[in-house]
């Protein structure tokens, strides 16, 4: 799943869904959650897969943008696919943002398709002044599920809960 061809990623766009990567960053059996004050939301770092960009390129670009180059450089290079999830927007939110195929065809945005990818970090220190978030914490399984339960967006809550469950099943968090 992590090695999708560009054409396969573009098919997701053609169906009206923006492909996204979610970074599930691990350190010593704990998972990184980041807080964005503007949204009053705890989340995993994430972002869109740009046109003509593969999943690995998008992952490293987004993690560098959101967590900083120094932190990202201290992560192992081996990426592991966790899960794929889809979120469809309510009718009144569809088409709210631009979406185009690799060929430049404009598409009505219906929602997002997420690719959750995990990587192990060699550090648990983030320079808050150099990242796109206002706070962060490293959580074990129980703490992560309790935090996810407080997320007000039902679709995001469902996806993040699934990711936390999956990394526990894989023995990556305790």
C-alpha positions in Angstrom: 0.0 0.0 0.0 2.9 2.4 0.7 4.2 1.7 -2.8 1.2 2.9 -4.8 2.0 4.1 -8.3 1.5 7.8 -9.1 -1.4 6.7 -11.3 -3.1 4.9 -8.4 -2.8 8.0 -6.2 -4.2 10.1 -9.0 -7.1 7.7 -9.3 -8.0 8.6 -5.7 -8.1 12.3 -6.7 -10.2 11.5 -9.8 -12.7 9.9 -7.5 -13.0 13.2 -5.6 -10.8 12.4 -2.6 -7.7 14.2 -1.6 -4.9 11.7 -0.7 -3.3 12.4 2.7 -0.4 11.0 4.8 -0.7 10.7 8.5 2.6 10.4 10.5 2.4 8.0 13.3 5.7 8.8 15.1 6.9 6.3 17.7 9.5 6.5 20.5 10.0 3.9 23.1 6.5 2.4 22.7 4.8 5.8 22.9 3.1 7.7 20.1 3.4 11.4 19.3 0.3 13.6 19.4 0.4 17.2 18.4 -1.9 20.0 19.5 -3.1 22.8 17.1 -4.6 25.7 19.1 -6.4 27.2 16.1 -8.5 24.0 15.8 -8.4 23.1 19.6 -7.4 19.7 18.3 -4.9 16.9 19.2 -3.8 15.0 16.2 -1.1 13.2 14.4 1.0 15.3 12.0 -0.5 15.0 8.5 -0.9 16.6 5.2 -1.8 16.2 1.6 0.0 14.2 -1.1 0.8 16.7 -3.7 0.3 16.0 -7.4 2.9 13.8 -8.9 4.3 12.9 -5.5 4.4 9.4 -4.1 3.5 8.4 -0.5 7.1 8.3 0.8 7.9 11.7 -0.7 4.8 13.2 0.8 5.4 11.6 4.2 9.0 13.0 4.5 8.0 16.5 3.1 5.0 16.8 5.5 6.8 15.6 8.6 9.7 18.0 7.8 7.2 20.9 7.4 5.2 20.1 10.5 7.9 18.7 12.9 11.1 20.4 11.5 14.0 19.0 9.6 16.1 18.4 12.7 13.5 16.2 14.3 12.7 14.3 11.0 16.4 13.7 10.4 16.5 11.8 13.7 13.8 9.3 12.5 14.6 5.9 11.1 14.2 5.8 7.4 12.1 2.7 7.4 8.4 3.5 6.9 5.7 1.0 7.8 2.1 1.2 6.4 -0.5 1.1 9.2 -3.9 1.5 7.5 -5.9 3.3 4.8 -9.0 5.2 5.8 -11.6 7.3 4.0 -13.5 10.3 5.2 -16.4 11.7 3.2 -17.3 15.4 3.9 -20.9 16.4 4.5 -22.6 17.7 1.3 -22.2 21.4 2.4 -18.4 21.0 2.8 -17.9 19.1 -0.5 -16.1 21.3 -3.1 -14.9 23.7 -0.4 -11.3 23.4 -1.4 -9.6 23.0 -4.8 -8.6 19.6 -6.0 -7.0 18.7 -9.3 -5.7 15.6 -11.0 -2.0 15.2 -12.0 -3.1 16.3 -15.5 -4.6 19.5 -14.1 -8.3 18.5 -14.4 -10.4 20.3 -11.7 -12.3 17.8 -9.5 -15.0 18.4 -6.9 -13.6 17.5 -3.5 -15.7 14.9 -1.7 -13.4 14.0 1.2 -10.0 12.6 2.0 -8.3 9.2 1.8 -5.7 8.8 4.6 -2.6 6.6 4.5 -1.3 6.2 8.1 2.5 5.5 8.1 4.6 4.8 11.1 8.3 5.6 11.8 10.5 5.3 14.8 12.1 8.5 16.1 15.5 8.3 17.9 14.4 11.3 20.0 11.3 12.4 21.9 12.3 16.1 22.0 10.7 18.6 19.6 11.6 22.3 19.5 8.1 23.8 19.8 9.3 27.1 18.4 10.2 25.3 15.1 7.1 23.2 14.5 3.6 23.9 13.2 2.0 22.9 16.5 1.5 24.6 19.8 2.1 21.6 22.0 2.9 17.9 21.8 3.0 14.8 24.0 4.1 11.2 23.8 1.4 8.8 24.9 1.0 5.1 25.7 -2.0 3.2 24.4 -4.4 4.0 27.2 -3.5 7.7 27.3 -3.8 7.9 23.5 -7.3 6.3 23.4 -8.4 8.6 26.2 -7.2 11.7 24.3 -8.7 10.5 21.0 -12.1 10.1 22.8 -12.1 13.8 23.4 -11.8 14.8 19.7 -15.0 16.6 18.6 -14.8 15.7 14.9 -16.4 12.2 14.7 -14.6 11.2 11.5 -11.2 12.2 12.8 -11.9 10.5 16.1 -12.8 7.3 14.3 -9.7 7.3 12.1 -7.3 8.2 15.0 -8.8 5.5 17.2 -8.4 2.9 14.5 -4.7 4.0 14.1 -4.1 3.7 17.8 -5.7 0.3 17.9 -3.7 -0.9 14.9 -0.3 0.2 16.4 -1.2 -1.6 19.6 -2.1 -4.8 17.7 1.3 -4.5 16.0 3.0 -4.3 19.4 4.4 -0.8 18.6 2.8 0.9 21.7 2.0 -0.5 25.1 
